Amino acid sequence: DAGITQSPRHKVTETGTPVTLRCHQTENHRYMYWYRQDPGHGLRLIHYSYGVKDTDKGEVSDGYSVSRSKTEDFLLTLESATSSQTSVYFCAISESSVMAGTFYEQYFGPGTRLTVT
Amino acid sequence: DQQVKQNSPSLSVQEGRISILNCDYTNSMFDYFLWYKKYPAEGPTFLISISSIKDKNEDGRFTVFLNKSAKHLSLHIVPSQPGDSAVYFCAAMDDKIIFGKGTRLHILP
């Protein structure tokens, strides 16, 4: 199994509060991703990173920000949580990327279940 | 608009028989296709992939078929085993990866 951990694994928070989810990898992979999974939507990309301090938006980035100050850590922040952000959040890593012109396989973390009340 | 569609939310198959999971896509620029498997409370795990220049890729009990003219791919699992019960996501790539909504496979004893 790829060395990916997510913390916390479960969180309940109130609307309007800030929330930060952490993804940590021990594989030294360049690319890191944040997805959310919702019933009827599958997996949707929120943001991704292609290096330290290099990030870009995905399909559903509104209301989320990310930071990557070290290769091994990728943080997802909800500045002011809303009920629509109740979801399961998955972090993923990959050694390379289709953006680099090569096939890549993504390895996923175990997920964080976030409930916004 | 959904670019990757898995039209069957669930599928039940007898143990030992063939499971066929289907996926349709709309973007002819997709050049790689992948299948992921997901158990409850775990992250998805990569299963098998196929390049757009091929029409078949096989790995043990798992075979993926690609029909580019129909923009359709399928995953065949033979023989189906109890541990195959999971949610299966189809995904397609061009400059980004797009996932389908998933199909829940139940293997019946």
HADDOCK unambig.tbl for C-alpha pairs under 7 A between the chains (distance, minus, plus):
assign (segid A and resid 40 and name CA) (segid B and resid 101 and name CA) 5.91 0.50 0.50
assign (segid A and resid 41 and name CA) (segid B and resid 101 and name CA) 5.11 0.50 0.50
assign (segid A and resid 42 and name CA) (segid B and resid 99 and name CA) 6.35 0.50 0.50
assign (segid A and resid 42 and name CA) (segid B and resid 100 and name CA) 5.73 0.50 0.50
assign (segid A and resid 42 and name CA) (segid B and resid 101 and name CA) 3.75 0.50 0.50
assign (segid A and resid 42 and name CA) (segid B and resid 102 and name CA) 6.03 0.50 0.50
assign (segid A and resid 43 and name CA) (segid B and resid 99 and name CA) 5.79 0.50 0.50
assign (segid A and resid 90 and name CA) (segid B and resid 43 and name CA) 6.86 0.50 0.50
assign (segid A and resid 98 and name CA) (segid B and resid 95 and name CA) 5.86 0.50 0.50
assign (segid A and resid 98 and name CA) (segid B and resid 96 and name CA) 6.97 0.50 0.50
assign (segid A and resid 99 and name CA) (segid B and resid 95 and name CA) 5.67 0.50 0.50
assign (segid A and resid 107 and name CA) (segid B and resid 45 and name CA) 6.66 0.50 0.50
assign (segid A and resid 108 and name CA) (segid B and resid 43 and name CA) 5.27 0.50 0.50
assign (segid A and resid 108 and name CA) (segid B and resid 44 and name CA) 5.95 0.50 0.50
assign (segid A and resid 108 and name CA) (segid B and resid 45 and name CA) 6.72 0.50 0.50
assign (segid A and resid 109 and name CA) (segid B and resid 43 and name CA) 5.38 0.50 0.50
assign (segid A and resid 110 and name CA) (segid B and resid 41 and name CA) 6.96 0.50 0.50
assign (segid A and resid 110 and name CA) (segid B and resid 42 and name CA) 4.74 0.50 0.50
assign (segid A and resid 110 and name CA) (segid B and resid 43 and name CA) 4.48 0.50 0.50
assign (segid A and resid 111 and name CA) (segid B and resid 42 and name CA) 6.67 0.50 0.50
assign (segid A and resid 111 and name CA) (segid B and resid 43 and name CA) 5.98 0.50 0.50
